[in-house]
């Protein structure tokens, strides 16, 4: 049960941190911004990596460096690669949109929501992994695992 509860709590806490970061950056608070932050927005920290690093750490605690731990590290590497690749592709795409002669297309590129949908930077990913590890270590200490 711990393998479900702790990663789920890590996921929720990381989403909350992401929402607070967005508030701090001036995104404002509304039902829409809350939902956007919790379900769709990219940016720091990566919730996916926080959850994966939480699961990897729990496997490490229970089983040491074994097949399940190795699998989570390999999956994390694929996820990191995919996020960073998506982000690069979207930056290139937005560059093309900003050069468009059509003002509506330029406005789409300027509002930043397309980039918000796409991947993470390396910093976002590293922050997500760090948050996942820190939250999981704290929770395992509190739960005495």
Rosetta silent file (secondary structure, phi, psi, omega in degrees, C-alpha in Angstrom):
SEQUENCE: XXXXXXXXXXXXXXXXXXXXXXXXXXXXXXXXXXXXXXXXXXXXXXXXXXXXXXXXXXXXXXXXXXXXXXXXXXXXXXXXXXXXXXXXXXXXXXXXXXXXXXXXXXXXXXXXXXXXXXXXXXXXXXXXXXXXXXXXXXXXXXXXX
SCORE:     score description
SCORE:     0.000 S_00000001
   1 L     0.000  -32.335  179.325    0.000    0.000    0.000 S_00000001
   2 H   -60.056  -33.076 -178.335    2.951    2.303    0.706 S_00000001
   3 H   -70.890  -11.556  176.126    3.929    2.041   -2.978 S_00000001
   4 H  -103.968  -46.485 -174.171    0.637    3.700   -3.884 S_00000001
   5 H   -65.302  -51.107 -176.159    0.066    6.141   -1.014 S_00000001
   6 H   -64.138  -49.906  177.260    3.487    7.815   -0.893 S_00000001
   7 H   -60.213  -35.051  177.220    3.840    8.391   -4.670 S_00000001
   8 H   -63.622  -44.744  177.694    0.244    9.681   -4.757 S_00000001
   9 H   -64.994  -38.443  176.339    0.993   12.143   -1.938 S_00000001
  10 H   -61.025  -43.042  178.361    4.223   13.150   -3.686 S_00000001
  11 H   -58.962  -49.143 -179.791    2.202   13.781   -6.841 S_00000001
  12 H   -63.428  -45.217 -179.825   -0.290   15.993   -4.984 S_00000001
  13 H   -63.415  -40.090  179.884    2.408   17.914   -3.106 S_00000001
  14 H   -67.916  -38.535  174.207    4.403   18.520   -6.278 S_00000001
  15 H   -60.695  -41.586  179.064    1.274   19.761   -8.061 S_00000001
  16 H   -63.324  -43.473  177.529    0.679   22.118   -5.149 S_00000001
  17 H   -61.286  -43.461  178.238    4.259   23.413   -5.343 S_00000001
  18 H   -59.697  -43.797  179.031    3.860   23.917   -9.106 S_00000001
  19 H   -61.839  -43.941  179.696    0.645   25.869   -8.509 S_00000001
  20 H   -64.569  -37.406  176.348    2.340   28.052   -5.863 S_00000001
  21 H   -63.020  -42.426  179.267    5.248   28.735   -8.225 S_00000001
  22 H   -65.311  -38.487  175.573    2.796   29.807  -10.912 S_00000001
  23 H   -62.782  -44.524 -179.897    1.041   32.108   -8.418 S_00000001
  24 H   -60.845  -36.698  179.764    4.382   33.601   -7.407 S_00000001
  25 L   -77.577    0.139  174.274    5.216   34.233  -11.063 S_00000001
  26 L    92.938   21.032  179.883    2.024   36.256  -11.412 S_00000001
  27 L   -75.525  -14.359  178.425   -0.302   33.803  -13.155 S_00000001
  28 L    80.371  162.929 -179.432   -3.143   34.785  -10.805 S_00000001
  29 L  -114.081  130.152  172.402   -5.643   32.592   -8.998 S_00000001
  30 L  -160.280  169.221  176.250   -8.892   31.317  -10.459 S_00000001
  31 H   -58.912  -39.294 -178.955  -10.641   27.986  -10.830 S_00000001
  32 H   -66.859  -43.435 -179.228   -9.265   27.820  -14.361 S_00000001
  33 H   -67.686  -34.041  177.408   -5.668   28.572  -13.321 S_00000001
  34 H   -64.899  -49.062  178.804   -5.925   26.005  -10.532 S_00000001
  35 H   -63.512  -42.057  179.305   -7.203   23.321  -12.911 S_00000001
  36 H   -58.776  -46.880 -177.609   -4.651   24.342  -15.567 S_00000001
  37 H   -65.899  -38.965 -175.944   -1.816   24.054  -13.078 S_00000001
  38 H   -80.446  -24.876 -173.485   -2.980   20.727  -11.681 S_00000001
  39 H  -118.792  -27.005 -171.579   -3.811   18.943  -14.916 S_00000001
  40 L  -126.180  -29.843 -168.886   -2.148   20.475  -17.964 S_00000001
  41 L   -69.391  141.999  169.884    0.590   22.985  -17.270 S_00000001
  42 L   -85.578 -156.896  178.870    4.243   22.259  -17.743 S_00000001
  43 L    94.480  174.981 -174.868    6.947   24.117  -15.869 S_00000001
  44 L   -78.567  151.485  -19.081    8.794   23.408  -12.673 S_00000001
  45 L   -83.415  158.655  178.982    8.770   21.007  -10.966 S_00000001
  46 L   -72.426  116.368 -179.887    7.979   17.975  -13.126 S_00000001
  47 H   -68.684  -36.696  179.532    5.254   15.988  -11.362 S_00000001
  48 H   -60.297  -46.670 -178.825    5.957   12.912  -13.489 S_00000001
  49 H   -70.688  -32.989  175.899    9.608   12.824  -12.427 S_00000001
  50 H   -61.819  -43.675  179.881    8.724   13.531   -8.810 S_00000001
  51 H   -67.629  -44.032  178.504    6.428   10.505   -8.829 S_00000001
  52 H   -63.081  -41.496  179.777    8.943    8.305  -10.650 S_00000001
  53 H   -68.629  -31.684  175.357   11.775    9.263   -8.301 S_00000001
  54 H   -63.631  -47.101  179.657    9.496    8.544   -5.348 S_00000001
  55 H   -64.128  -43.052  179.501    8.743    5.055   -6.676 S_00000001
  56 H   -60.358  -43.590 -179.962   12.428    4.425   -7.456 S_00000001
  57 H   -64.819  -41.023  178.083   13.441    5.417   -3.930 S_00000001
  58 H   -63.257  -41.242  175.673   10.772    3.167   -2.390 S_00000001
  59 H   -62.712  -41.137  178.873   11.977    0.238   -4.514 S_00000001
  60 H   -61.807  -43.641  179.342   15.543    0.992   -3.467 S_00000001
  61 H   -61.890  -42.124 -174.986   14.566    0.983    0.222 S_00000001
  62 H   -80.826  -41.475 -169.391   12.693   -2.305   -0.053 S_00000001
  63 H  -119.189   -4.696 -175.778   14.775   -4.237   -2.595 S_00000001
  64 L    73.999 -161.386  179.622   18.105   -2.451   -2.961 S_00000001
  65 L   -84.098   91.386 -178.709   19.641   -2.001   -6.399 S_00000001
  66 L  -128.997 -166.347 -176.766   17.717   -4.706   -8.221 S_00000001
  67 H   -60.353  -41.170 -179.718   15.661   -5.181  -11.374 S_00000001
  68 H   -67.997  -39.668  177.059   12.713   -3.001  -10.281 S_00000001
  69 H   -63.437  -45.327  179.195   14.992   -0.150   -9.242 S_00000001
  70 H   -61.403  -41.364  178.774   16.869   -0.421  -12.548 S_00000001
  71 H   -60.636  -44.061 -179.841   13.585   -0.461  -14.462 S_00000001
  72 H   -65.921  -34.871  177.776   12.385    2.736  -12.773 S_00000001
  73 H   -67.322  -42.652  178.801   15.705    4.455  -13.556 S_00000001
  74 H   -64.503  -44.240  177.364   15.482    3.393  -17.216 S_00000001
  75 H   -62.259  -40.147  177.811   11.855    4.556  -17.438 S_00000001
  76 H   -61.662  -39.872  178.951   12.811    7.852  -15.821 S_00000001
  77 H   -62.908  -41.591  176.988   15.546    8.315  -18.445 S_00000001
  78 H   -63.680  -42.242 -179.953   12.984    7.766  -21.232 S_00000001
  79 H   -64.087  -45.530  178.682   10.568   10.219  -19.606 S_00000001
  80 H   -58.266  -48.613 -179.375   13.304   12.851  -19.186 S_00000001
  81 H   -58.878  -45.447 -179.494   14.370   12.465  -22.802 S_00000001
  82 H   -62.566  -43.789  179.704   10.773   12.734  -24.024 S_00000001
  83 H   -62.900  -46.876 -177.317   10.042   15.856  -21.977 S_00000001
  84 H   -67.567  -40.023  177.750   13.183   17.674  -23.053 S_00000001
  85 H   -62.999  -44.047  178.084   12.709   16.663  -26.698 S_00000001
  86 H   -60.715  -41.856 -179.236    9.086   17.878  -26.650 S_00000001
  87 H   -63.055  -44.816  178.860   10.144   21.190  -25.147 S_00000001
  88 H   -61.458  -44.045  179.954   12.819   21.751  -27.813 S_00000001
  89 H   -61.582  -42.671 -178.961   10.361   20.919  -30.591 S_00000001
  90 H   -67.599  -37.999  176.855    7.764   23.307  -29.184 S_00000001
  91 H   -61.356  -42.035  177.699   10.295   26.139  -28.865 S_00000001
  92 H   -63.431  -46.067  179.676   11.199   25.676  -32.526 S_00000001
  93 H   -60.835  -44.657  179.214    7.525   25.582  -33.523 S_00000001
  94 H   -64.025  -34.639  175.929    6.736   28.732  -31.530 S_00000001
  95 H   -59.371  -41.858  177.238    9.647   30.489  -33.220 S_00000001
  96 H   -66.422  -41.968 -179.181    8.002   29.793  -36.586 S_00000001
  97 H   -63.056  -38.533 -178.968    4.592   30.928  -35.317 S_00000001
  98 H   -66.460  -22.141  179.162    6.005   34.223  -34.046 S_00000001
  99 L   -88.729   -2.319 -177.992    7.337   34.980  -37.543 S_00000001
 100 L   -63.711  151.375  176.132    3.907   34.496  -39.129 S_00000001
 101 L   -81.014  -16.279 -177.955    2.272   37.359  -40.998 S_00000001
 102 L   -84.491  119.133 -178.034   -1.069   36.449  -39.408 S_00000001
 103 H   -62.799  -31.455  179.329   -1.620   38.407  -36.140 S_00000001
 104 H   -66.022  -40.180  179.002   -3.898   35.679  -34.728 S_00000001
 105 H   -68.885  -40.530  176.857   -1.164   33.063  -35.114 S_00000001
 106 H   -62.152  -37.712  179.252    1.419   35.394  -33.551 S_00000001
 107 H   -64.685  -37.793  177.321   -0.977   35.943  -30.616 S_00000001
 108 H   -61.306  -42.350 -179.861   -1.221   32.172  -30.074 S_00000001
 109 H   -68.822  -36.096 -176.799    2.562   31.965  -29.836 S_00000001
 110 H   -72.934  -30.298 -174.918    2.759   34.980  -27.510 S_00000001
 111 H   -69.688  -17.983  173.096    0.223   33.771  -24.930 S_00000001
 112 L    82.809   -4.276 -177.304    2.576   30.939  -23.907 S_00000001
 113 H   -71.353  -31.603  176.659   -0.075   28.261  -23.475 S_00000001
 114 H   -61.869  -44.022  179.460    1.284   26.124  -26.305 S_00000001
 115 H   -67.881  -30.839  178.527    4.663   26.023  -24.596 S_00000001
 116 H   -64.129  -28.480 -179.691    2.928   25.302  -21.294 S_00000001
 117 H   -77.946  -17.284 -163.116    1.556   22.074  -22.776 S_00000001
 118 L  -114.610  106.454  167.386    4.854   20.782  -23.990 S_00000001
 119 L    59.965 -164.588 -177.287    7.479   19.016  -21.971 S_00000001
 120 L  -141.624  156.407  170.140    9.936   20.374  -19.462 S_00000001
 121 L   -81.495  169.541  177.683   13.335   21.978  -19.382 S_00000001
 122 H   -58.974  -39.375  179.823   16.228   20.150  -17.730 S_00000001
 123 H   -62.691  -43.753  178.023   15.772   22.368  -14.659 S_00000001
 124 H   -57.338  -43.897 -177.664   12.069   21.422  -14.408 S_00000001
 125 H   -66.625  -46.513 -179.591   12.985   17.741  -14.588 S_00000001
 126 H   -64.962  -39.396  176.295   15.772   17.969  -12.006 S_00000001
 127 H   -63.540  -40.609  177.857   13.553   19.943   -9.638 S_00000001
 128 H   -61.610  -46.078  178.701   10.826   17.325  -10.020 S_00000001
 129 H   -62.066  -42.153  179.920   13.229   14.479   -9.234 S_00000001
 130 H   -64.870  -44.712  177.944   14.594   16.394   -6.238 S_00000001
 131 H   -60.313  -44.673  179.776   11.111   17.177   -4.898 S_00000001
 132 H   -59.242  -44.740  179.461   10.092   13.542   -5.298 S_00000001
 133 H   -65.967  -46.892 -178.052   13.136   12.301   -3.399 S_00000001
 134 H   -62.884  -48.742  179.676   12.877   14.871   -0.618 S_00000001
 135 H   -60.748  -41.643 -178.778    9.142   14.367   -0.095 S_00000001
 136 H   -68.151  -42.374  177.593    9.535   10.579   -0.144 S_00000001
 137 H   -60.527  -44.756  179.149   12.469   10.598    2.283 S_00000001
 138 H   -62.420  -44.277 -179.419   10.492   12.817    4.661 S_00000001
 139 H   -65.988  -39.317  178.986    7.398   10.637    4.399 S_00000001
 140 H   -68.060  -30.997  176.339    9.326    7.400    4.940 S_00000001
 141 H   -69.427  -41.483  179.289   10.942    8.934    8.032 S_00000001
 142 H   -66.540  -39.861 -178.659    7.550    9.979    9.395 S_00000001
 143 H   -85.463   -4.713  178.794    6.053    6.557    8.619 S_00000001
 144 L    58.628   50.533  178.749    9.198    4.780    9.917 S_00000001
 145 L   -89.930    0.000    0.000    9.721    2.616    6.835 S_00000001
